[in-house]
Amino acid sequence: MVPKKAQSHSGGMARAMLGVSLRDQIRNVEIRRRTRVTDIAQRVAKLKWQWAKHIVRRKDGRWGPKVLEWQP
């Protein structure tokens, strides 16, 4: 879903904002809570579902909704 590099980069930036290092052994959940930053993997998954809902709602005759509703 989300590349590991993106997740580690996001975590590294959050740690830098708090001024903590990996040696402090603070869990990622706690770091995200302190910085009020959402998890990038959860955000990407949410955006994918929002886009899928948007495609299904279209009524202009494009193939997206037709493919999802097609039954052989």
Buried (B, 14 or more C-beta within 10 A) or exposed (E): EBEEEEBEEBBEEBBEEEEBEEEEEBEEEEBBEEEEBEBBBEEBEEEEEEEEEEBEEEEEEEEBBEEEEEEE
